Amino acid sequence: MADPEPMADPAEASVVAEPRALGDPRPPEVVELTHALIHSRQTILPKRLGEPGPDAAQTQQILAAAAQAPDHHALTPWRFVLVPAAARPALAEAFADALTERDAEATPEQLAQAREKAFRAPLVLLAVARLRDADAEIEPHERIVSAGCAVQNMLLMAHAQGFGGALTSGKALASAPLRRLFALTEDEQALCFVNIGTVLKGKRARVRPHVADYVSALSGR
């Protein structure tokens, strides 16, 4: 997806960086830091995340990182909904209701496990993609890719701040109780929860695929 040409805003002139010369490389230390952040990031499940979570300023940095995602036609086809502590009980009940919706015979223990998921990570956000609107040219898959880039930016910023993070999903995302709670429109899709907090227990780095495993060259024939 191509980014649109940025429009100059005189009010922001003082904070806009000077354009870099075409082909001007970044300083080696910036490249090294970026490499280190990307290659050291891990998924840390919410049950391994605890307090303290990001403070208000850190949370704003995390959220602002999302705005740098590729966004064809500058639609911002995604949004994030914070779930503060006061709203966790409502999320817990939505999880329990979603389970009951799928399985009317769910046991009290299973319902309790469903509710418990709402209270794990210190910072929880729901990522929502707007799949359709007045701009019919931008297909749903492009919008979801943009949302994924926004989420990755947020995870990397949280990692740079010293926190762990994970994306969680599940059948509850498409349930009526959750859609009602987050006031999703018919053109919106809940993609995942973003969970961020202090790593309470680390884990071994997983083996990642080699470049040759997922890259090929077009033959041109």
C-alpha positions in Angstrom: 0.0 0.0 0.0 1.3 3.4 -0.9 1.3 6.2 1.7 -0.3 9.5 0.5 1.8 12.6 0.0 1.9 14.4 3.4 0.2 17.8 3.5 2.1 20.7 5.0 0.6 22.1 8.2 2.1 25.5 9.3 1.0 24.8 12.8 3.2 21.7 12.9 6.1 23.2 11.1 8.2 23.3 14.3 7.9 19.6 14.9 8.2 18.2 11.4 11.6 16.8 10.7 13.7 18.1 7.9 13.4 15.9 4.8 16.4 13.6 4.3 18.2 13.5 1.0 17.2 10.7 -1.3 19.4 7.7 -0.6 20.8 9.2 2.6 21.3 6.3 5.0 20.3 6.4 8.6 23.2 6.4 11.1 24.5 2.9 11.9 23.4 3.1 15.5 19.8 3.8 14.4 19.8 0.7 12.1 21.4 -1.4 14.9 18.8 -0.3 17.4 15.9 -1.0 15.1 17.4 -4.4 14.3 17.7 -5.2 18.0 14.2 -4.1 18.8 12.6 -6.1 16.0 14.6 -9.2 16.5 14.3 -9.2 20.3 10.6 -8.7 20.5 8.6 -11.7 21.8 5.0 -12.5 22.4 4.5 -12.6 26.2 1.1 -14.1 27.0 -1.1 -11.9 29.3 -0.8 -14.4 32.2 2.9 -13.5 32.2 2.3 -9.8 32.2 1.8 -7.7 35.4 2.1 -4.3 37.0 3.4 -1.8 36.5 1.9 -1.1 33.1 2.7 1.9 30.9 2.0 5.2 32.6 -0.1 7.9 30.8 2.9 9.3 28.9 4.1 5.9 27.8 0.6 4.9 26.7 0.4 8.0 24.6 3.7 7.1 22.9 2.4 3.6 22.2 -0.8 4.9 20.7 0.9 7.6 18.7 3.1 4.9 17.1 0.0 3.5 15.5 -0.4 6.6 13.4 2.8 5.9 11.4 1.2 2.8 9.8 0.8 2.7 6.0 -2.7 4.1 5.3 -3.8 4.2 1.6 -6.0 7.3 1.0 -5.3 8.4 4.7 -8.5 6.7 5.9 -7.3 5.6 9.3 -9.4 2.5 8.8 -8.8 1.2 12.3 -9.3 2.4 15.9 -8.3 1.2 19.4 -10.5 1.0 22.4 -8.8 1.2 25.8 -10.3 -1.1 28.5 -9.5 0.6 31.9 -9.8 -1.1 35.2 -13.3 0.2 35.8 -14.5 -1.5 32.6 -12.8 -4.9 33.1 -15.9 -6.4 34.9 -18.1 -5.5 31.9 -15.5 -7.1 29.6 -15.5 -10.2 31.8 -19.2 -10.5 31.6 -19.1 -10.1 27.8 -16.5 -13.0 27.7 -18.8 -15.1 29.8 -21.9 -14.3 27.8 -20.0 -15.0 24.6 -19.1 -18.5 25.9 -22.7 -19.1 26.9 -23.8 -18.1 23.4 -21.5 -20.8 22.0 -22.1 -23.4 24.6 -25.3 -23.2 26.7 -23.9 -26.0 28.9 -20.7 -24.2 29.9 -19.7 -25.1 33.5 -19.3 -22.5 36.2 -15.5 -23.2 36.1 -15.4 -22.5 32.4 -17.3 -19.3 32.8 -15.0 -18.2 35.6 -12.0 -18.9 33.3 -13.6 -16.8 30.5 -14.2 -13.9 33.0 -10.6 -14.1 34.3 -9.2 -13.3 30.9 -10.4 -9.7 31.2 -8.2 -9.0 34.2 -4.8 -10.2 33.1 -2.7 -7.5 31.5 -2.3 -4.0 32.9 -3.0 -2.3 29.5 -5.6 -3.8 27.3 -6.9 -2.4 24.0 -9.3 -3.8 21.4 -8.1 -3.3 17.8 -11.0 -2.6 15.5 -10.8 -2.4 11.7 -13.4 -0.5 9.5 -13.8 -2.7 6.5 -16.1 -0.5 4.5 -17.0 3.1 4.2 -17.6 5.8 1.5 -14.2 5.0 0.0 -15.0 1.8 -1.9 -11.6 1.8 -3.6 -9.7 0.6 -0.5 -10.5 -3.1 -0.1 -11.0 -4.8 3.3 -7.8 -6.7 3.1 -5.8 -3.4 2.7 -7.5 -2.0 5.7 -6.6 -5.0 7.8 -3.0 -4.9 6.7 -2.9 -1.2 7.7 -4.3 -2.2 11.1 -1.7 -4.9 11.5 1.1 -2.4 10.8 -0.4 -0.1 13.4 -0.5 -2.9 16.0 3.1 -3.9 15.3 4.2 -0.3 15.7 2.5 -0.3 19.1 4.1 -3.5 20.1 7.6 -2.3 19.1 7.1 1.0 21.0 6.0 -0.9 24.1 9.0 -3.3 23.7 11.3 -0.2 23.4 9.9 1.1 26.7 10.8 -2.2 28.4 7.3 -3.8 28.4 6.1 -7.1 27.1 3.1 -7.6 24.9 0.8 -10.0 23.2 -2.1 -10.2 20.8 -5.1 -12.3 21.9 -8.1 -13.3 19.9 -10.7 -16.0 20.0 -14.3 -16.7 19.1 -15.6 -14.1 21.5 -14.4 -11.3 19.1 -17.3 -12.1 16.7 -19.9 -12.6 19.4 -22.9 -10.4 19.9 -22.1 -9.6 23.5 -18.7 -8.2 22.7 -19.8 -6.3 19.6 -22.5 -4.6 21.8 -20.1 -3.8 24.5 -17.7 -2.1 22.1 -20.5 -0.5 20.0 -19.1 -2.0 16.8 -20.9 -1.0 13.6 -21.9 -3.6 10.9 -18.9 -2.4 8.9 -16.4 -3.0 11.7 -14.5 -6.1 12.7 -12.8 -6.7 16.1 -9.4 -8.0 15.2 -7.6 -8.7 18.4 -6.9 -7.5 21.9 -3.5 -5.8 22.5 -2.1 -6.7 25.9 0.9 -4.8 27.4 2.6 -4.9 30.8 5.7 -5.8 32.7 7.1 -9.2 32.0 6.7 -11.3 35.1 8.2 -14.5 33.6 10.2 -14.6 30.4 10.5 -17.4 28.0 12.9 -18.8 25.5 13.1 -17.1 22.1 11.2 -19.1 19.5 13.0 -20.3 16.4 12.1 -17.9 13.5 12.0 -18.8 9.9 15.0 -18.0 7.7 14.6 -15.4 4.9 14.9 -18.2 2.3 11.9 -19.9 3.8 9.5 -17.2 2.9 11.1 -15.2 0.0 11.3 -16.2 -3.6 12.1 -14.3 -6.8 9.7 -13.8 -9.8 11.3 -15.6 -12.8 9.8 -13.1 -15.3 9.0 -15.9 -17.7 
